[in-house]
């Protein structure tokens, strides 16, 4: 994880955690002929839980740990993608003058995303959570694999649109 975060190497948790669990399982099988191994059993339990947690993360998630407070007021400041592995993204677009259609992707592995979108722009939100809650402008879905596909009135006929693709592995999405 640390090497991936500092971009030294690209480590895929969705693959490395189950592989580590398989290695511990094999060590337990081989070691079972020599007696009990409570340390390996404990490690196996933790890796099993980690494998379950990682399975909820959106494919290809990345980013660090912590909170990102992002306020964008000009189109030139926008990035195509914002990511946090574990933590929170506060994304404020209320003062953004949207001059051309744009799509933005936001992803959090475990945590929360809160977006404050401009009220005067045609908005589409495609939001999904592995386990948790999604709230988009008064609409709500929660539980395992909740998903909301929201379009503001007039979105399909608008000349300028804002599309948000939001994914959270475990946690909450809120769009005002």
C-alpha positions in Angstrom: 0.0 0.0 0.0 2.7 2.5 1.0 4.8 1.8 -2.2 1.6 2.3 -4.3 0.8 5.6 -2.5 4.2 7.1 -3.2 4.0 5.8 -6.8 7.1 3.6 -6.4 5.2 0.6 -7.7 1.6 -0.1 -8.7 0.1 -2.4 -6.1 -3.5 -3.6 -6.7 -5.1 -4.4 -3.3 -7.9 -6.3 -4.9 -5.3 -8.8 -6.0 -2.6 -8.6 -3.3 -4.8 -9.1 -0.3 -6.5 -12.4 -1.5 -3.0 -13.6 -2.7 -1.7 -13.0 0.9 -4.7 -14.9 2.3 -3.9 -17.8 0.0 -0.3 -17.9 1.1 -1.3 -17.9 4.7 -3.8 -20.7 3.9 -1.0 -22.8 2.2 1.3 -22.1 5.2 -1.4 -23.4 7.5 -1.9 -26.6 5.5 1.8 -27.3 5.4 2.3 -26.3 9.0 -0.6 -28.5 10.2 1.7 -31.5 10.1 3.9 -29.8 12.8 1.3 -28.6 15.3 -0.9 -25.6 15.9 -0.1 -22.2 14.5 -2.4 -19.6 16.3 -0.5 -16.7 14.8 -1.2 -17.8 11.3 -4.8 -18.4 12.1 -5.1 -14.9 13.5 -3.4 -13.5 10.5 -5.7 -15.5 8.3 -8.8 -14.1 10.0 -7.6 -10.5 9.5 -6.7 -11.2 5.9 -10.2 -12.7 5.4 -11.8 -9.5 6.7 -9.5 -7.4 4.6 -10.4 -9.4 1.5 -14.1 -8.8 2.2 -13.5 -5.0 2.7 -11.4 -4.7 -0.5 -14.1 -6.5 -2.5 -16.4 -3.6 -1.8 -13.9 -1.0 -3.1 -14.6 0.3 -6.6 -12.4 -1.2 -9.3 -9.1 0.7 -9.7 -9.5 3.0 -6.7 -6.6 5.0 -5.7 -5.7 8.0 -3.6 -4.3 8.6 -0.2 -5.8 8.6 3.3 -7.5 11.6 4.8 -9.8 14.4 3.9 -9.8 16.5 0.8 -11.7 19.8 0.8 -11.9 21.0 -2.8 -13.5 24.2 -4.0 -13.6 24.9 -7.7 -14.6 28.3 -9.1 -13.1 28.1 -12.6 -13.4 25.4 -15.3 -9.6 25.4 -15.7 -9.3 24.2 -12.1 -11.4 21.1 -12.7 -9.7 17.7 -12.9 -11.3 14.6 -14.6 -10.9 12.5 -11.5 -10.6 12.9 -7.7 -9.8 9.9 -5.5 -9.3 9.0 -1.8 -8.6 5.4 -0.6 -9.8 6.0 2.9 -11.4 9.2 4.1 -13.6 12.0 2.8 -13.9 14.3 -0.2 -15.8 17.6 0.2 -16.3 18.9 -3.3 -17.8 22.4 -3.6 -18.9 23.6 -7.1 -21.5 26.1 -6.0 -19.5 29.1 -7.4 -18.4 27.3 -10.6 -19.6 29.0 -13.8 -20.0 25.9 -16.0 -19.3 27.1 -19.6 -19.2 23.7 -21.4 -20.4 20.2 -20.6 -18.1 18.3 -18.2 -18.0 14.8 -16.6 -16.2 14.4 -13.3 -15.4 11.1 -11.5 -15.1 10.9 -7.7 -14.1 7.8 -5.9 -13.5 6.8 -2.2 -12.7 3.3 -1.1 -14.0 3.7 2.4 -15.5 6.9 3.7 -17.6 9.7 2.4 -18.1 12.0 -0.6 -20.1 15.2 -0.3 -20.7 17.4 -3.4 -22.3 20.8 -3.4 -23.3 21.3 -7.0 -24.4 24.6 -8.7 -28.2 24.9 -8.7 -28.4 26.6 -12.1 -26.7 23.8 -14.2 -28.3 20.7 -15.7 -27.0 17.9 -13.5 -26.7 14.2 -13.8 -25.4 12.0 -11.0 -24.6 8.4 -11.3 -23.8 7.3 -7.8 -23.2 3.9 -6.3 -22.0 2.5 -3.0 -20.8 -1.1 -2.1 -22.4 -0.8 1.3 -23.9 2.4 2.8 -26.0 5.2 1.7 -26.6 7.5 -1.3 -28.5 10.8 -1.1 -28.9 13.0 -4.2 -31.1 16.1 -4.0 -33.8 14.5 -1.9 -33.6 11.0 -3.4 -32.2 8.3 -1.1 -31.0 4.7 -1.3 -29.2 2.6 1.3 -28.1 -0.9 2.2 -25.9 -3.2 0.2 -25.1 -2.0 -3.3 -27.4 1.1 -3.3 -27.4 3.1 -6.5 -29.0 6.3 -7.8 -29.1 7.7 -11.3 -30.4 11.2 -11.0 -31.1 13.7 -13.8 -32.2 17.3 -13.0 -35.3 18.5 -15.0 -34.2 19.6 -18.5 -30.9 17.7 -18.4 -31.5 15.9 -21.8 -32.2 19.1 -23.6 -29.6 21.3 -22.0 -26.7 22.7 -24.0 -24.3 22.7 -21.0 -24.4 19.8 -18.5 -22.5 18.6 -15.4 -22.2 14.9 -15.0 -20.9 13.4 -11.7 -19.9 9.7 -11.6 -19.5 8.9 -7.9 -18.4 5.6 -6.4 -17.8 4.7 -2.7 -16.8 1.2 -1.6 -18.2 1.5 1.9 -19.7 4.7 3.3 -21.9 7.6 2.1 -22.5 9.8 -0.9 -24.4 13.1 -0.6 -25.1 15.5 -3.4 -26.8 18.9 -2.6 
